[in-house]
């Protein structure tokens, strides 16, 4: 049986532990498929969605360390803690997700490091993928969001990324200065369907885009989507596993051939 088959039970168990003991619980980082499972649990109970709802009567939502996080944990709140207070506390004194700043000891000798380089170095320490959230890179440095309990181990053990000697320190999530750079792109599409816009944004054929979407590789605002025909709304964020993420701004104008010219912003 695949691990995802156990996820609904694990999430329900976390909610019940918070309900019975009145203390905060949380899952590890969930990928888009896991977040969809969480969303379906809440919608099945008619208590909201993963953006905010309740499971087993316990207030819960997804949180990844910052507002645009792609990988997020399910957080279950006790009676004495509301969402706003939790978010304020987490930004200055995190209890669930820590932010690690990773910088080269000597910038002039540093490699130009990528997301893959940092992830590979972390996995080489024997850390499971579900303990690692988003990795934001800039030049040869990065801010990496990880589960709070694994942060001291990483800070003490990670000394090299590829050939670059690095230093690691834990910082409040609010102090991370790295945010994705947005690159504007416009192109013509037949409609605002997910497969059409995704194909344009990531330089794919519409057939290839549709297969990736049906293969559970796409998400809208962190919600896994498997229907290529789903219509997009301006302001929604599209993630395509293996290709990247973009912000859909919407139509610019209609062409003489009755196609839509749309604008997206690619996260770099």
Beta strands, then each sheet from edge to edge (+ up, - down):
strand 1: 25-30
strand 2: 48-49
strand 3: 52-55
strand 4: 58-63
strand 5: 72-76
strand 6: 97-104
strand 7: 132-138
strand 8: 141-147
strand 9: 160-161
strand 10: 164-171
strand 11: 182-189
strand 12: 218-220
strand 13: 223-225
strand 14: 237-240
strand 15: 244-254
strand 16: 260-267
sheet 1: 1+ 5- 4+ 3- 2+
sheet 2: 7+ 8- 6+ 10- 9+
sheet 3: 11+ 16- 15+ 14- 12+ 13-
end
